[in-house]
Every structure is written in C-alpha cells, then in structure tokens.
Amino acid sequence: MKTLPYWKLIQFLLCCICCTQLNAQTHTVSGTLADSHTGESLQSAGITTEDGTSGAVSNSYGYFSITLAAKKNVIIITYIGLAPQRIAIDLSSTDINLGRIKMAPASTDLSAVVIKADRPSMRRHIQSTQMGIIDLPIKLLMKVPSIAGEPDIIKALQLTPGVKRGGEGSIGMYVRGGGVDENLVILDEATVYNAGHLLGFFSVFNTSALKDVQLYKSTFPAQYGGRLSSILDVRLKDGNMEKFQADGSIGFISSNLTLQGPIQKSKSSFIVSARRTYLDVVTGNTVPYHFYDVNAKFNKIIDSGNRIFLSLYKGDDVLSLKPSPTDNTSQTLRAGLKLGNTIGSFRWNHIFKDPRFFSNVSIIYTKFRYNIEGQYGNNSLIIASAIRDIGAKADISFKPNQQHSMLMGAQIINHLFTPNIISSSGINNQNLKDRPVKKIYNTEFGVYVNDEFKASEKVSFNTGLRITGDATPGKTYFHLEPRLGTRYLINDKSSIKASYTRMVQNMHLVASSSMALPTDLWYPVTKNILPGKSDQVSLGYYRNLLKSSIAFSVEGYYKWLNNLIEYKEGASLILNDNYEKELVRGKGKSYGIEFFATKTTGRLQGWIGYTLSYAYRVFDSLNNGKQYFARFDRRHDFSLVASYDMSKRWSVSATYVYSSGSPFTAQASQFIAPSPNFTSIDVLPVYSAHNAVRLSGAQRIDLDFTHKFTVAHTIKADLHLGCYNFLNAVQPGRITREFNNTTGQFEYRQAGFFGFIPGIAVNFHY
C-alpha cells in the first residue's frame, strides 16, 4: 500500500508526456540497422536529418525511431568504420518503416570518411546527458597488452579513470570508492556472479565473441539497479547471418575457437565460442589446474516485427590433486576444487505497428557454485556453496515526439542461496559433520521509468525513477531510486553535465581479501543485514578537440555509502551458519576528479586517464569507531594506452601505468604475557591504526607487437609478441614481516606476484 502514491506519480507523468500533441505535419521513420558483411545489429549508430536539427540513436538491438517535420525527407545514418548512408524518405504516409538497413564498410584508405563515420560517438560525447560511461570499441580494448598475450576487457577497463584494480593481476574492480562486490556484471542481461578465473587473474569473457561493452559509473539509466557503484553491460555477437566465419587464437597458456554463420541466410544465425587453458596438459599434470569457457548464441528474425535470441554460457575452474600412479598405499590424498557459472537468457524483441514503440522481454537464469572435495584414506569431505537466480524482465521504449525518448519496464528475480553445504564420511570433527542443506530464498522486484527530455537546443534532462522491493524471510524492503541528469550545451564542441543518482543493493559479498577466493560468499539482506545504499552527485565538462578526433572530459564526483558490510577482526566465516554475528555495519564516502582523453580513429588510437581520489570507511567496531582509509584507496592513478599502425602489416601497442600505494594495517609492536594457565608465554601483536600505513607506489610498462600475414590466400593471421611489466618493476601486492637480526626489530617487506612476463599468441580469421 505504501507504493500507491508512487504509482500515481508515474501514471501522472506518463499521461502528461504521452498526451503531448504531435504536429499534424510530422512523420515517424523507423528501421533496424545491420552490418552488410555480418548481419550484426548496430548499436549506437547516429541517425540525423540532413540539416542536423533532429536526431536519434539506435538501441542495443539496432532499432531506431525518428520524427521528421514537414519537408525534411532525408536522413543520414552514420556508424564508426562503416560508410555513411543518405536515405530519401517518401512522406506519403505518417509512419514509415524502412525495415532492415544494411551498412557497408568504409574504405580504410579514406581517413576522412572513417572520421566522419565516427561523428555519432563524438556528438553523443557532447550532446548526451550520460556521464561516467566508458564506451570504447571492442577492437581498441583488444589491442591493450595483457598477461601472456591473452586479451582481457576487464583488465583494459581497469586502465580507465575511476576504476581501480584489486590485487596485482586481479580482475577485481573498485569503482569510485566502491567495493569489489558493488559492481553488477551482466552478459546478455544475465548476472555474472564470478567474472574471474585463476583467483581473478583472467576474466570469463572470450573477447572474440563480444560485440559491445559499456561500463556505467554514474547517471545510471533507470533500467539498471542492484549494485552501488557500477554496471558492466557485456553483449555477445549475434552471429554472422551472411556467411560462415571462424576465428581462433593459440596463446601462451590458452587457446580459443569461435565459429559463427547463418542457419538461414539473412534470417537466423549462430555463434559458438570455446576457450581452455592447457597448463595441466603441457606440464604432465604437474600443475593440475585448468579453466574453460563456452559461449553459444542463436537468433532468428521471425518477421519484420519480431526477433528472438537465446544466449548460453558455461565456465569452470578445475583443480584436481591425485596421487601418483606409482603410489600403492591406501593413505593417499585426493583433493579437488571446481567453481564456475552457468548462464542462460532468452529474449524477444517486438516492433509495434506504431513504430514509436519497441519492446523486449527477457527470461534469465544464472547460477554460481563452488565445490571443494577432499579424500584421505577412508575419510572424505565435500564443502559447497551456491547462488541461483531465475528472473524475468520486460520493458518498452516509446518516443512520443522529438523532445522525449522514454523507457519503462519491470523485472523480478528469485534468488536461492545455499551456503556452507557439508557432506563428510569418517571425520570426527563436529564442525565437519553432515548438515542439512540450508536454503535461503529471496525475491527482488522493481519497476522503472526513464525519460530523455530535450527542453531546448541548449538544455536536456534525463529523469528516471526506479521503485524496488526485496522480500526476505521476516522482512520486506521498499526503496525509491531517483535518477537525474542534465546537460547544458555551450557550443557544438563543448558542454557541461551534472547528475544525481541513488542506487540500492540487496545482497552482500563477504570477502576475505581483494582476490576472488572460492570462500567469498554472497549473502542476502535479512532483518539484521540491511540493504546497501549509495548517493552520488557528479559534475563534468566535455569537449571535442582536434577537429573532433579526440574526446576530452573532466568529471568530479562525491559519493555517500551506507549500510556497508565488513567482517569483524578475527571473524571465522567459513562453515559458519551464524554469519550475521560475525558481520558489522558501517558507512563510507568517496570523492575525486577524473581526466579522460580518448582517440578511436586513425592510425594512432588510445587514451590517457588520470584520477585523483579519496575513499574512506567508518565502522563502530573497527579502528575505535574512527574514520580510516578504505583498503583500495589510492591517491593517484595514471594510465597511458596507445596503439599505432606502423604499416599495413605491423602495429605496436603500449601501456604505461602508475598507481599510488594501497593502505594496510601494520603490526606496531608485540606484547609478551603468560598464558592463562601460566604454562607458557604468549606473544600478542599490537597493531597500528587501521589502514594507516601504505605500500609504495607502482609503475608498469606493457608492450605488444603485431604482425599481420596471410596463410594459403584465405586465412588471415596475426602474430602477437609482447611482454607484461617490461621493466620488471616490483608490483607491491602483499606484505611479508621479517626479523632483522642487526637492528633487533621486525621489518615489513613488499612483494609482488608478477615480474617480467613474455607472451606470444597467433590469431587467425577465416
């Protein structure tokens, strides 16, 4: 009943907008954009009238709708890397559907055409109300040098402003002062709970199968929610509808293969992609570990108004310790670890007879689980945990006129948490006895509405409201999440933007370190564990430089975080069903300023980013209730990423990264005292203030050289020769404490995980 006023407010706003009278002389033109060579839908293409007075942007499925005034019967369609299209419109009817429009590649020899084709992204950079978004081309992200020549989009995103990495080499992201669990990662609309392999050193995304990646840090559209700090929206390729295609890579530690092609030409297609490491194979099982990923996607155009998609993902990390074949004793140790994601989503697009309306309905399944198994003689033990989601989402976009662009929808997700499952045999330890499976059900639901409103030629607004609820045993929470963004256009090359966003998170990841460990568990909110909340304000200046070839921005932000969760010092979380007693609630704040310059066209591409930031936490039971630096607080972060085509066959990519040191809690001294029964001497550590000491700063240079060649006249190949940490500089990631016999004191020493690592990979395309 409490939500009734909100519903009335939404109904009132919708009626006000939908009742706006359209000029009798206007016409609505719609269509779906696709690449002529592959049939891939084109997201974020620019559609404008010939005089540039009206415009639209294609959605994530390539669909667009634009309203034309009388006598304006020509539209221009542009997309990066594709030749612009000029289309004359027959205005004999009010609604004109152009159907499926195929755009051909632009000639790379004509640099002026390529630059012109990139103007939509440069125009959005200035004219859009969106702030805090990283929307770089997949091809550029794949050029970023990486460990062992394995391209990784999350590692590349860690080099952008406002995004801090976790431990050295980890894919963990800390966005604008938020925790690693405050990032929602979605793959074709399905949640990815564990986005890393090998303790987080590699992400689960096979780059050859990806079409688009967008990272939101602020001004979150109302359809996104569930996390406090960021949304990483990853989209798979749909599959080539025109011809069969094979892409693959043979690398230092893994290989992958991607196959795609038409099922029915121009009507349906598939894509299947698989990746596996082979350290276990090449070492003769000396390193008994591997991970794998398998992606599959199918899509079909049913008719001009309907299209369906089915996306699947399966990936696991597998560690298996087995006794030697020559070991004939019965008292041998067998152990194993298996963890991974299973994901599926089904989506249905529908274009209404009124082309101003477009809808999408999604059914989503995702599961993350881990199993730890051990056997010694007749004793065996299995420990497992899992989280499973089943959800549905429906939204509809509506463009009532050229001033408004609306989106409204609803979603529901049923969560099932099964933490700390134990199955044992022959073990006398009471804590490791069989226990019944504990199932915790939790349901999230919400409705949302978003409106992009052009108030004048200079001023635009993005207003949104998300109303969410969370039903957990014994308690139901309701939340209002307002979203507001505005843009003031200084001129056609610069603008000022501001935004306010509230986000709510109804589950918490209780992590023991900055690395992705299998013992890190997701827990739902309860009567005692409250939903996390964040409020963020942002202000930014945006400008296009050098004939609109460079997009520059500077953004400042301030974020308040409430109902954060940490574990008590000395807490035991593994196999603990009373985990609520081991957790404490606190709050935080963060603020900073980010500078970002990107160039995505021409022979030289890349970006420069710098972040000055502060992140704090306050917990009553930690640090005597005093404010302290968050463990991922780093004052300065600088990154330079560049890729240069030296010729048609040779190119070079390089990165330079500098980061200030992270804080940690040091042992200041130790106290010697007799044990309670006076039978021995106990040495008790005395610690300094929480996170009061910092690691040293770190810098790194990575390089990659690429040579293009052709095999048998039909197979195009790339040879990559690269190195990670070219200068072999120490990347502080852990602390060791050693006793100095000369000084008679303990000293801390910094150690890193990675030094100089060479890499080699061969990519091929058929």
C-alpha positions in Angstrom: 0.0 0.0 0.0 2.9 2.3 0.7 3.8 2.3 -3.0 0.4 3.6 -4.2 1.5 7.3 -4.3 4.5 6.4 -6.4 2.3 4.6 -8.9 0.0 7.6 -9.1 3.0 9.8 -9.7 4.3 7.6 -12.5 0.8 7.5 -14.1 0.5 11.2 -14.0 3.9 11.8 -15.6 3.3 9.3 -18.3 -0.1 10.8 -19.1 1.4 14.3 -19.3 4.1 13.1 -21.8 2.0 10.7 -23.8 -0.7 13.3 -24.3 1.7 15.7 -25.9 0.1 16.6 -29.2 2.3 15.9 -32.3 2.3 18.4 -35.1 0.0 17.2 -37.8 2.8 17.6 -40.3 5.3 15.2 -38.7 6.2 11.7 -39.8 7.8 8.9 -37.8 10.6 6.9 -39.6 11.9 3.7 -38.1 14.2 0.9 -39.1 16.8 -1.7 -37.9 20.5 -1.2 -38.7 22.8 -4.1 -39.6 26.4 -4.7 -40.9 26.1 -5.8 -44.5 29.0 -8.3 -44.2 28.0 -10.0 -41.0 24.4 -9.1 -40.3 25.3 -7.9 -36.8 22.9 -5.3 -35.4 24.5 -1.9 -35.0 24.1 -0.3 -31.6 24.6 3.5 -31.0 24.5 4.4 -34.7 23.7 8.0 -35.4 20.5 9.0 -37.4 20.0 12.7 -38.2 18.1 14.9 -40.6 20.2 16.3 -43.4 20.3 19.7 -41.7 21.2 18.2 -38.3 18.1 19.6 -36.5 16.7 16.3 -35.4 18.5 13.1 -34.4 18.2 9.6 -32.9 20.5 6.8 -31.8 19.9 3.1 -32.5 19.3 0.9 -29.4 21.2 -2.2 -28.4 19.3 -4.2 -31.0 19.9 -1.8 -33.8 16.4 -0.3 -33.8 15.7 3.4 -34.2 12.8 5.8 -34.5 13.0 9.4 -35.6 10.3 12.0 -36.0 10.6 14.2 -39.1 9.0 17.6 -39.6 7.3 18.5 -42.9 9.6 18.8 -46.0 12.5 17.2 -44.1 12.6 14.0 -46.1 16.3 13.0 -46.0 18.1 11.2 -43.1 21.8 10.5 -42.7 22.9 7.3 -40.9 26.5 7.0 -39.6 28.4 4.4 -37.7 32.1 4.0 -36.8 34.0 2.2 -39.6 31.0 2.0 -41.9 30.2 4.2 -44.9 27.5 6.8 -44.1 24.1 6.3 -45.8 21.9 9.0 -47.1 18.3 7.9 -47.5 15.4 9.9 -49.1 12.1 9.3 -47.4 8.7 9.0 -49.1 6.5 11.1 -46.8 3.2 9.9 -48.4 2.3 8.2 -45.0 2.6 9.2 -41.4 4.6 6.1 -40.3 7.4 4.8 -42.4 9.3 1.6 -41.5 12.5 1.2 -43.6 12.9 -2.4 -42.5 16.4 -3.8 -42.2 19.0 -1.4 -43.4 22.4 -2.9 -44.2 25.5 -0.6 -44.0 28.7 -1.4 -45.9 32.3 -0.9 -44.5 34.0 2.3 -45.3 37.3 2.3 -47.2 40.1 2.5 -44.7 42.2 4.4 -47.3 39.9 7.4 -47.0 40.6 8.6 -43.5 38.2 11.5 -43.9 35.3 9.0 -44.4 36.3 7.0 -41.4 36.4 10.1 -39.2 33.1 11.2 -40.4 31.6 7.8 -39.6 32.8 8.2 -36.0 31.0 11.5 -35.6 27.9 9.9 -33.8 30.1 8.9 -30.8 31.8 12.3 -30.8 28.4 14.0 -31.0 27.0 11.9 -28.1 30.0 12.8 -26.1 28.9 16.4 -26.1 25.1 16.2 -26.5 24.1 13.2 -24.4 23.1 13.7 -20.8 25.0 10.5 -19.9 28.0 10.9 -17.5 30.6 8.5 -16.2 30.4 6.0 -19.0 33.2 4.0 -20.6 32.2 3.1 -24.1 35.3 2.1 -26.0 35.3 0.0 -29.2 35.9 -3.7 -28.6 38.7 -3.6 -31.3 40.6 -1.0 -29.3 40.2 -2.8 -26.0 41.6 -6.0 -27.6 44.7 -4.1 -28.6 45.7 -3.4 -25.0 48.8 -5.5 -24.0 48.0 -8.2 -21.4 49.4 -11.1 -19.4 50.7 -13.9 -21.7 49.1 -12.3 -24.8 45.6 -13.0 -23.5 43.3 -10.0 -24.3 41.0 -9.2 -21.4 38.3 -6.5 -21.5 38.2 -6.1 -17.7 42.0 -5.6 -17.5 41.6 -2.9 -20.2 38.8 -1.2 -18.3 41.0 -1.1 -15.2 43.2 1.3 -17.1 40.4 3.9 -17.4 39.7 6.8 -14.9 37.7 6.0 -11.8 38.4 2.2 -11.9 41.0 0.8 -9.6 42.2 -2.8 -9.7 42.4 -5.1 -6.8 45.5 -7.2 -6.2 48.2 -7.2 -8.9 46.9 -9.0 -11.9 43.4 -9.4 -10.5 40.3 -8.5 -12.5 38.6 -7.1 -9.4 37.3 -3.6 -9.9 36.9 -0.8 -7.3 34.8 1.9 -9.0 34.7 5.4 -7.5 35.4 4.2 -3.9 33.1 1.2 -4.1 33.8 -2.4 -3.1 34.5 -5.2 -5.5 31.0 -6.6 -4.8 29.3 -3.3 -5.7 29.7 -3.9 -9.5 26.9 -5.6 -11.4 28.3 -7.6 -14.3 25.8 -8.8 -16.9 26.2 -10.9 -20.0 23.2 -10.5 -22.4 21.2 -9.4 -19.4 22.1 -12.3 -17.1 24.1 -11.6 -14.0 27.7 -13.0 -13.8 28.5 -13.5 -10.1 32.1 -14.6 -10.6 33.7 -12.8 -13.5 37.2 -14.2 -13.0 39.3 -17.3 -13.5 42.5 -18.4 -11.7 41.8 -16.4 -8.5 40.7 -13.5 -10.6 43.8 -13.2 -12.9 41.6 -13.7 -16.0 38.1 -12.7 -16.8 35.4 -15.1 -18.0 34.9 -13.2 -21.3 36.3 -14.5 -24.5 36.9 -11.3 -26.4 36.5 -12.8 -29.9 32.8 -13.5 -29.1 32.0 -10.0 -27.8 30.2 -7.2 -29.7 29.9 -4.4 -27.2 31.0 -3.4 -23.6 29.7 -0.5 -21.6 30.8 0.5 -18.1 28.5 2.9 -16.2 30.0 4.7 -13.2 27.2 7.3 -12.7 24.0 8.7 -14.2 22.7 5.1 -14.3 19.7 4.6 -16.6 16.6 3.5 -14.6 16.6 0.0 -16.1 19.9 -0.7 -14.2 20.0 -1.4 -10.5 21.1 -3.9 -7.8 24.6 -2.6 -7.1 26.0 0.5 -5.6 29.0 1.5 -7.8 28.9 0.3 -11.4 27.2 -1.6 -14.1 29.3 -3.6 -16.7 27.0 -4.4 -19.6 28.6 -7.0 -21.9 26.9 -8.1 -25.1 27.7 -11.2 -27.2 27.9 -11.1 -31.0 24.7 -12.3 -32.6 26.4 -14.5 -35.2 27.2 -13.9 -38.8 24.0 -14.0 -40.9 25.7 -13.8 -44.3 28.5 -16.3 -44.4 30.4 -18.9 -42.3 33.3 -17.5 -40.3 36.0 -19.0 -38.0 38.2 -17.1 -35.6 40.7 -18.5 -33.2 43.8 -17.9 -31.1 46.7 -20.1 -29.9 48.3 -18.4 -26.9 50.9 -18.9 -24.2 48.6 -20.5 -21.7 45.3 -21.0 -23.6 43.6 -21.3 -27.0 40.2 -20.4 -28.2 38.0 -21.0 -31.2 34.9 -19.1 -32.4 32.6 -20.4 -35.1 29.6 -18.4 -36.5 27.4 -18.4 -39.5 23.9 -18.4 -40.9 21.3 -21.0 -40.2 19.1 -19.4 -42.7 20.8 -16.6 -44.6 19.8 -13.2 -43.5 17.1 -14.7 -41.2 18.9 -16.7 -38.5 22.4 -17.4 -37.2 24.5 -18.9 -34.5 27.8 -18.3 -32.8 29.8 -20.8 -30.6 33.0 -19.9 -28.8 35.2 -22.0 -26.6 38.4 -21.4 -24.6 40.6 -23.6 -22.5 43.9 -23.4 -20.7 46.4 -26.3 -21.0 48.9 -25.9 -18.2 47.8 -29.3 -16.9 48.4 -30.9 -20.3 51.8 -29.4 -21.1 53.2 -30.0 -17.6 52.0 -33.6 -17.5 49.6 -32.7 -14.7 52.4 -31.2 -12.6 50.1 -28.1 -12.5 46.7 -29.9 -12.1 44.6 -26.9 -13.0 42.7 -25.6 -16.0 39.7 -23.4 -16.7 37.4 -23.3 -19.7 34.6 -21.1 -21.1 31.9 -22.0 -23.6 29.5 -19.4 -25.2 26.7 -20.1 -27.6 24.1 -17.8 -29.1 21.3 -18.3 -31.5 19.0 -15.7 -33.0 16.2 -15.7 -35.5 14.3 -12.9 -37.3 10.7 -14.3 -37.3 9.2 -11.4 -39.3 9.6 -7.7 -39.7 8.3 -7.1 -36.2 9.7 -10.0 -34.1 13.1 -11.4 -33.3 14.3 -13.9 -30.7 17.7 -14.6 -29.1 19.0 -17.4 -26.9 22.3 -16.9 -25.1 24.2 -19.6 -23.1 27.4 -19.6 -21.1 29.2 -22.3 -19.1 32.6 -21.9 -17.5 34.6 -23.6 -14.7 37.8 -23.6 -12.8 39.0 -27.1 -12.1 41.8 -28.1 -9.7 42.4 -31.8 -9.2 45.1 -33.3 -7.0 45.6 -37.0 -7.4 48.1 -39.5 -6.1 50.9 -40.7 -8.2 50.2 -43.8 -10.3 53.1 -45.5 -8.6 51.7 -44.8 -5.1 50.0 -48.0 -4.0 49.3 -47.1 -0.4 45.8 -46.6 0.8 46.6 -43.5 2.8 46.8 -41.1 -0.2 45.4 -37.6 -0.6 42.9 -36.7 -3.2 41.6 -33.2 -3.4 39.7 -31.1 -5.9 38.2 -27.7 -6.4 35.5 -26.8 -9.0 33.8 -23.4 -9.3 32.0 -21.7 -12.1 29.0 -20.0 -13.7 26.1 -21.4 -15.7 24.1 -18.7 -17.5 21.2 -18.6 -19.9 18.9 -15.8 -21.3 16.1 -15.8 -23.8 15.0 -12.5 -25.3 12.1 -11.5 -27.6 12.1 -8.2 -29.5 8.9 -6.8 -30.8 8.3 -3.8 -33.0 4.7 -2.5 -32.8 2.6 -1.2 -35.7 3.2 2.2 -34.2 6.9 2.5 -34.9 7.4 4.7 -31.9 7.1 1.6 -29.6 9.7 -1.1 -29.2 9.6 -3.8 -26.6 11.9 -6.5 -25.2 11.0 -9.4 -22.9 13.8 -11.5 -21.2 13.8 -14.7 -19.2 17.0 -15.2 -17.3 18.8 -18.0 -15.5 22.1 -17.8 -13.7 24.0 -20.0 -11.2 27.3 -19.8 -9.5 28.6 -22.6 -7.3 31.8 -24.0 -5.9 32.7 -27.4 -4.6 35.8 -28.3 -2.5 36.4 -32.1 -2.2 39.0 -34.0 -0.2 39.7 -37.6 0.5 42.3 -39.2 2.6 42.1 -43.0 3.1 38.5 -43.7 4.2 37.9 -40.1 5.2 36.1 -37.8 2.8 34.8 -34.2 2.9 32.8 -32.1 0.5 32.1 -28.4 1.1 29.9 -26.4 -1.3 28.0 -23.2 -1.7 25.8 -21.8 -4.5 23.6 -19.0 -5.6 20.9 -19.4 -8.2 18.7 -16.8 -10.0 15.6 -17.2 -12.1 14.2 -13.9 -13.4 12.1 -12.1 -15.9 12.3 -8.6 -17.3 10.1 -6.7 -19.7 10.5 -3.1 -21.0 9.1 -0.9 -23.7 10.7 2.1 -25.3 8.5 4.9 -26.6 9.3 8.1 -28.5 6.1 10.3 -28.3 7.8 13.2 -30.1 11.2 14.6 -30.9 11.6 16.1 -27.4 11.0 12.9 -25.4 12.5 9.4 -25.5 11.1 7.1 -22.9 11.7 3.7 -21.4 9.6 1.9 -18.9 9.6 -1.6 -17.6 9.5 -4.1 -14.7 11.6 -7.1 -13.5 11.6 -9.8 -10.9 14.4 -12.1 -9.7 14.1 -15.1 -7.4 17.3 -15.8 -5.6 18.2 -19.1 -3.9 21.3 -19.1 -1.6 22.7 -22.4 -0.4 25.8 -21.5 1.7 28.1 -23.9 3.5 26.9 -27.3 2.4 28.9 -30.1 4.1 29.0 -33.8 3.3 31.5 -35.9 5.1 32.4 -39.5 6.0 34.8 -40.9 8.6 35.6 -37.5 10.1 35.2 -37.0 13.9 35.4 -33.2 13.9 32.0 -31.9 15.0 32.2 -28.8 12.7 32.7 -31.0 9.7 29.7 -33.4 10.2 27.0 -33.7 7.6 24.5 -30.9 7.9 21.2 -30.4 6.2 21.2 -28.1 3.2 20.2 -24.6 4.2 18.2 -22.9 1.5 17.6 -19.1 1.8 15.0 -17.7 -0.7 14.9 -14.1 -1.6 12.9 -12.2 -4.2 13.8 -8.8 -5.8 11.3 -6.9 -7.8 11.1 -3.5 -9.3 9.5 -1.1 -11.8 11.2 1.8 -13.6 10.6 4.7 -16.0 13.2 6.8 -17.7 12.7 9.9 -19.9 15.3 11.8 -22.0 13.8 15.2 -22.4 15.1 17.9 -24.7 13.9 21.2 -23.1 15.7 23.5 -25.7 18.5 23.5 -28.1 20.9 24.1 -25.2 19.3 22.2 -22.3 18.4 18.5 -22.0 17.4 16.3 -19.0 17.5 12.6 -18.2 15.0 11.9 -15.5 14.4 8.4 -14.1 12.7 6.7 -11.2 13.3 3.1 -10.1 11.0 1.6 -7.4 12.4 -1.6 -6.0 11.5 -4.2 -3.3 13.2 -7.1 -1.7 11.2 -9.9 0.0 13.3 -11.8 2.5 12.1 -14.2 5.3 10.5 -12.0 8.0 11.1 -8.7 6.2 10.2 -6.8 3.0 12.1 -3.7 2.0 10.9 -1.0 -0.4 13.2 1.7 -2.0 12.9 4.7 -4.2 15.9 5.2 -6.5 15.6 8.6 -8.3 17.9 9.4 -11.2 18.5 12.9 -12.6 21.0 14.1 -15.3 21.2 17.3 -17.2 23.3 18.8 -19.9 24.0 22.4 -21.0 25.4 22.8 -24.5 28.0 25.5 -24.6 28.5 25.1 -28.3 28.7 22.2 -30.8 32.1 21.2 -29.4 31.6 21.5 -25.6 29.1 21.0 -22.9 28.6 20.9 -19.1 26.8 18.0 -17.4 25.6 17.3 -13.9 23.8 14.3 -12.3 22.4 12.7 -9.1 21.9 9.0 -8.7 20.7 6.7 -5.9 21.4 3.0 -6.0 20.4 0.1 -3.7 22.0 -3.3 -3.2 20.1 -6.2 -1.7 22.9 -8.7 -1.3 26.4 -8.5 0.1 29.6 -10.4 -0.8 31.6 -11.2 2.3 35.2 -11.3 1.0 38.3 -12.2 3.0 40.7 -10.3 0.6 41.0 -8.3 -2.6 41.3 -11.5 -4.6 38.4 -13.6 -5.8 38.5 -16.6 -3.5 36.0 -19.5 -3.5 35.3 -18.9 0.2 33.9 -15.5 -0.6 30.2 -15.8 -0.1 27.1 -13.9 -1.3 24.5 -13.3 1.4 21.0 -11.7 1.1 19.7 -9.0 3.2 17.9 -10.0 6.4 16.1 -8.3 9.3 19.6 -7.5 10.6 21.6 -7.1 7.4 20.2 -4.0 5.7 20.4 -3.2 2.0 23.3 -1.1 1.0 22.6 2.4 -0.4 24.7 4.9 -2.3 24.0 8.5 -3.3 26.3 10.1 -5.9 26.5 13.6 -7.4 28.7 14.4 -10.4 29.7 17.4 -12.4 31.7 17.4 -15.6 33.0 19.4 -18.6 33.2 17.7 -22.0 34.9 18.9 -25.2 35.9 17.6 -28.6 39.4 18.5 -29.7 41.4 18.5 -32.9 38.6 18.5 -35.5 36.5 16.2 -33.3 39.1 13.4 -33.3 39.8 13.5 -29.5 37.0 13.3 -26.9 38.1 15.0 -23.6 36.3 15.1 -20.3 36.9 16.1 -16.7 34.4 14.8 -14.1 34.2 15.4 -10.4 32.1 13.2 -8.1 31.1 12.8 -4.4 29.6 9.6 -3.2 28.0 8.6 0.1 27.7 4.9 1.0 25.5 3.5 3.8 24.8 0.0 5.3 28.2 -1.4 4.2 29.2 -4.8 5.5 32.6 -6.0 6.8 33.6 -8.9 8.9 34.9 -8.5 12.5 38.6 -8.7 13.1 39.4 -12.4 13.7 36.0 -13.5 12.4 35.5 -17.0 11.2 33.2 -17.1 8.1 34.0 -20.5 6.7 31.4 -23.1 7.6 29.7 -20.6 10.0 25.9 -20.6 9.8 25.7 -17.7 12.3 27.5 -15.4 9.9 25.3 -12.4 10.9 27.1 -12.3 14.3 30.4 -12.0 12.6 29.5 -9.0 10.5 29.5 -5.3 11.3 27.7 -2.5 9.6 29.2 0.8 8.6 29.3 3.6 6.1 31.7 5.3 3.7 32.3 8.2 1.4 34.5 8.8 -1.6 35.2 11.8 -3.8 37.6 12.6 -6.7 38.2 14.1 -10.1 38.8 12.2 -13.3 40.5 13.4 -16.5 40.0 11.3 -19.7 41.0 11.8 -23.3 40.3 9.2 -26.0 41.0 8.8 -29.7 39.3 6.0 -31.5 40.1 6.7 -35.2 43.2 7.0 -37.4 46.5 5.1 -37.3 47.1 6.3 -33.7 44.4 5.3 -31.2 44.2 5.0 -27.4 43.5 7.1 -24.3 45.1 9.0 -21.4 43.5 8.9 -18.0 44.2 10.3 -14.6 42.3 10.0 -11.3 42.8 11.9 -8.0 40.5 10.2 -5.4 39.9 9.6 -1.7 37.9 6.7 -0.2 37.0 6.3 3.5 35.2 3.9 5.7 33.7 4.2 9.2 32.7 1.2 11.4 31.9 1.5 15.1 33.7 -1.7 16.0 36.7 -1.1 13.8 39.5 1.4 14.4 37.8 2.6 17.6 35.0 4.0 15.5 37.3 6.4 13.8 37.3 7.1 10.1 40.0 5.2 8.1 41.1 4.8 4.5 39.4 2.0 2.6 41.9 -0.8 1.6 41.6 0.1 -2.1 42.2 3.8 -1.6 44.9 5.0 -3.9 45.5 8.7 -4.2 46.8 8.9 -7.8 46.2 6.7 -10.8 47.6 7.5 -14.2 47.3 5.4 -17.4 48.5 5.9 -21.0 47.3 3.4 -23.6 48.4 3.7 -27.3 48.1 1.6 -30.4 49.9 2.7 -33.6 49.6 1.1 -37.1 53.2 1.5 -38.4 52.2 -0.1 -41.8 49.6 -2.4 -43.2 51.4 -5.3 -41.7 53.0 -4.0 -38.5 51.5 -2.3 -35.4 52.6 -1.7 -31.9 50.6 -1.2 -28.6 51.9 0.0 -25.3 50.6 0.9 -21.9 52.2 2.9 -19.0 50.5 2.7 -15.6 51.3 4.4 -12.3 49.4 3.9 -9.1 49.9 5.2 -5.6 50.2 2.6 -2.8 47.3 1.0 -1.1 46.9 1.2 2.7 47.3 -1.7 5.1 47.3 -2.3 8.9 50.8 -2.9 10.3 51.9 -4.6 13.5 53.4 -1.8 15.5 54.8 -3.9 18.4 54.1 -7.0 20.4 53.2 -7.8 23.9 54.6 -10.7 25.8 52.4 -12.2 28.6 52.0 -15.5 30.4 49.2 -17.8 29.1 46.0 -18.0 31.1 47.2 -21.3 32.8 50.8 -19.9 33.3 52.3 -22.9 31.4 53.7 -20.9 28.5 54.4 -17.4 27.2 52.0 -15.8 24.6 53.2 -13.2 22.1 50.3 -10.9 21.4 50.6 -8.5 18.4 49.8 -4.8 18.8 48.6 -3.1 15.6 48.7 0.4 14.4 45.7 2.4 13.4 43.5 0.7 10.8 45.0 1.1 7.3 47.4 3.7 8.5 50.5 2.5 6.5 50.8 2.4 2.8 52.5 0.3 0.2 54.9 2.0 -2.2 53.5 3.2 -5.5 53.9 1.0 -8.6 54.5 1.6 -12.2 54.5 -0.7 -15.2 55.1 -0.7 -18.9 53.5 -3.4 -21.2 54.3 -3.9 -24.9 52.8 -5.8 -27.8 54.0 -6.0 -31.4 51.6 -7.4 -34.0 52.5 -8.7 -37.5 49.7 -9.4 -40.0 50.1 -12.1 -42.7 48.1 -14.4 -44.9 48.1 -18.2 -45.0 47.0 -20.1 -48.1 45.4 -16.9 -49.5 42.3 -17.4 -47.4 43.3 -17.3 -43.8 44.3 -14.0 -42.3 46.5 -14.3 -39.2 48.1 -12.0 -36.6 51.3 -12.8 -34.7 51.5 -11.1 -31.3 54.8 -10.8 -29.5 54.5 -8.9 -26.2 55.6 -8.6 -22.6 53.9 -7.7 -19.4 55.9 -5.5 -17.0 58.7 -4.8 -19.5 60.9 -3.0 -16.8 60.4 -5.9 -14.3 59.3 -3.4 -11.7 58.0 -4.7 -8.4 54.2 -4.5 -8.2 53.5 -4.5 -4.5 50.7 -6.8 -3.7 51.5 -8.4 -0.4 53.4 -7.8 2.7 55.9 -10.1 4.5 57.2 -9.4 8.0 60.7 -10.4 8.8 63.0 -10.1 11.8 66.2 -8.1 11.3 69.0 -9.6 13.4 71.1 -6.5 13.0 68.5 -4.0 14.3 66.7 -6.4 16.5 63.4 -5.3 15.0 60.7 -6.6 12.7 60.6 -5.1 9.3 58.0 -5.2 6.6 58.9 -6.0 3.0 56.8 -5.6 -0.1 56.5 -8.4 -2.5 54.7 -8.7 -5.9 53.2 -11.6 -7.9 54.5 -10.8 -11.3 57.7 -9.6 -12.8 58.6 -9.6 -16.5 56.3 -12.0 -18.4 56.7 -12.6 -22.1 53.8 -13.5 -24.2 53.2 -14.9 -27.7 49.9 -15.6 -29.5 48.7 -16.3 -33.0 45.2 -15.2 -34.0 43.6 -16.4 -37.2 40.5 -15.5 -39.2 38.8 -17.4 -41.9 
